[in-house]
């Protein structure tokens, strides 16, 4: 069919909704004003849409309505500019869902302590939407999850109201693809995969997202769109596990894995560089593969490859601590017990303030279990916030980064390679530097006291 024939095949309501999207009279509601919801809201406002942001965190909502950003890589001026247009406001009043035309869900999908999917935030949000759902609304889930979530969890909750999907309301899944701190790929510049629960739902969701991002990639179903997101992050998890294993092997052979990767990536085909580290962090890579592993068990399939990668990556913090222990033993003639250690970088990746699943948190716990005293320095994380898995660390404050402070530690462990850290100064001042990110070498600071880990 031609584009015009496709449009004519849609229901009259779907065509009318798309007309409203095109003239920007379509009001967007975004539930979850965090690392995904806020960038999406800003993009939508800049595209000319009115946006209402929903969150249960009243202090967060209050700060946003005053033009204050709570996310380090998003400047407050961006929030203030959105407010100045008159097209953005944040609220804790979920009754205002009735007033929006699209409800986009951007809430967390963590794992339980048993490493099984925790969809409590998604389900809770859906149950908040259901009594307020009205005819003609689009509901799009962006939270990463296993294939089937949109069909098996969201649709039954919404259809229990008596409304029918792709007839009375429209249901879609479009996975978030945020990369916090990436200056080259902000939200608008990243293509968006879109799956719909039916022809009209797909057309409406695709029409909306096409106004927000550089390109949309429509797929045949919501389950396919859910699988796309998992595939992207499993690909990264498996390849990071591979280089982490290679690092261990090459280190035993006296070979620098960083030099190997730098040389290998000069091949113009058949190789994609991935880099080792102290473990996986962030909301995606440490978590998403286990969503597919859990769902696969329903089909009596074992995801051996995915689970092995997870085991390798989860083992990295302890391997790093062994390298730290070895460095202290060989270079300072002392054990880890009783030593003072500084961890540089608490965020899970450089140049952001996001500590979700950060291996640095686990490193602190392991090192302290071994009898050492641990401080951290991170210019993006002045105080450790409360987390579910590492509650005992909440409230600790970032140490100073000066000559006196650095010299007082028996060893400094680089866990996150923020660009703002002065690595030559660090290498010159610290007694021992254990570098898990190759930061010293990349900044011309590879010295005798620097140990790659």
Protein Blocks (a to p, Z undefined) as FASTA:
>chain_A
ZZklmmmmpcfklmmmmmmmmnopaccddehjafklmmmmmmmmmnopacddddfblklm
mmmmnopafbfklcfklmmmmmmnopaccdfblklmmmpmbdcddddddddfkopacfkl
mmmmmmmmmmmpcehiacddfbdcdehjlmmmmmmmmmmnopaehklpccdddddfbdeh
iaklcfklpccddddedjklmmmmmmmmmmmmmbdcddfbfklmmmmmmmmmmmmmmmmm
mmmmmmmmmmmnopafklmmmmmmmpgghiacddddebdedjklmmmmmmmmmmmmmnop
acfklmmmmmmmmmmmmmmmmmmmmmmmmmnopafehpacddehjbfbehiabfghiakl
mmmmmmmmnopacddddfklmbacddfklmmlgoiacddddfklmmmpmbdcdfbdcfkl
cfklmmmmmmbdcdfklmmmmnopacfklccZZ
